[in-house]
Amino acid sequence: MISFHHSSPYYSTHHHLVYPDDAFSSPFAYQPLYSSYLSRSTDPEMRYRRSLAEYLAAEKEYNTILRSREEAILRARADALYRQEQMRLHLAQVVRARKEQKARQLEEALAKAQAEDLAAQTTVPIFPVVFSVPHHHRTTVPATRLSSHSSPVNDPTGLPDPMPQSDIKVCGVCLLFV
């Protein structure tokens, strides 16, 4: 067991101390530099100074704790404001992205409608063409639009062009293939 009392006979006093003031009255008594059981001084002014120093140290520690608490509160408020601002910015980005998406969808729908309208205006109508053949061999062949530089070589079927690219006179009507 640890003891804070001096147990060595070298440090023991010859008389028993009843009051702390007795240690200073005997010139032969051991006087430690500091003891938790014996105060260094019993002078009221020294006790006041020691108490004042302890109070000021405690007050300084308390003020430090209060200051750190206030800093933590301010930091938490600043973080909350930052998060709120980030949420506002994120919400604005989401709204802007939705508007841009709707605008793109409208543009795509408009472009599709314009393409369909243009395709309807530029389509070549299909007219049945009847060749001068006996009635029982007649077939209906649609008139197709050929480019001016198409040739039988470019034909994927490999068959000769059934309708040449020149004027054909059928039943007294001149047809022009473009």
Protein Blocks (a to p, Z undefined) as FASTA:
>chain_A
ZZfbdfbfklpcfbdcfbfklmmmpmkbccdfbdfkbcfbfcfklmmmmmmmmmmmmmmm
mmmmmmmmmmmmmmmmmmmmmmmmmmmmmmmmmmmmmmmmmmmmmmmmmmmmmmmmmmmm
mpccdddddddddfklgccdddddddfkbcfklpmnlpacfbdcbdcdeehiacddZZ
